[in-house]
Amino acid sequence: MQREPLSSPNIISVGYDEEELILEVEFDHGEIHDYLGVPSEKHTALMSAESPDSYFSHNIRGMYEYRSRQEDRSPSAERQ
């Protein structure tokens, strides 16, 4: 899944799979969470939110089941 960069202190990038309804979120601490069953409207709203961190905290975190994983590359390298 291709992720798009997000201008946010805590979220580096976000990807979305419309067929599987999976929202993939890469955090600044290096973890990636796949949130399951997330409607496309939530992805669109997150990407266009004035404060993506706030939107994520109030509308996604704790509301959808997720799987956690880590990538091999450093998250700081993504920001440069």
N, C-alpha and C positions, 0 to 999 in steps of 0.2 A: 504494500500500500504506500502510495506517495504522500508524504506529509508536506504541508505548507508552513512556512515560518509564521509565527504569531508575535506581535509586539506586546510582550507581557513580561513582567519580572519573574514569574514562576513557570510559565509554559513556553517552551522553546518552539514546538511545532505541533500541528494537528493534522490528522488524516481521517478520511471517512470512507467507509465501504457501504454504498447505498443498498446493495443486494443483501448483505449480511447485517446491516444496521449496527456496524461497529465503529465507534469513535475512538481513534488512536491518539493518545495524548503523550507527548514527550515532555517531561519535566526538567527543570534546570539541575536537579540533583542526579540525573542520569537514568532514572526509571522511566519506563514506558508502560502506560496502562491502556488496555483495550476495554472500553466500556461497551457492554452488550445491550442490544435492544434500544439504542438511542435513535429517535426519529430524526429525519433529515432537517427538520425545522430547528432542532436544538443545535445541530452542527452549524447551520447557517447563522443562527443568532450568536453563537459563540464567536464565529469568525468576524462578525461585524460589530460586536459589543464594544462600547466605549472603554469598559474595563473587563477584559476577558477573564481575569482572575476572579473578579466578583461574580460574573455570570456563571463561571464554572462552579464556584463554591455554592451558589444558591440554586442552580438548576441541573447540575449533573452529579457532582460529588455526593455520595451517600444515597443517591436515587436510583442508580443503575449498578448492577453487578459488574465487576471488572476482574481482569486477569493482569497480573503484574509481571514485567520482565525487564531485563536490562540489555542495552546494546553495547557492543564492544568499543565504540568510539566515544570520545570525551564530549560531553554536552557543550563545554566551552568552545570547542572547535567549531561547532555549528553557528555560534553567535558571531564569529569573526568574519 
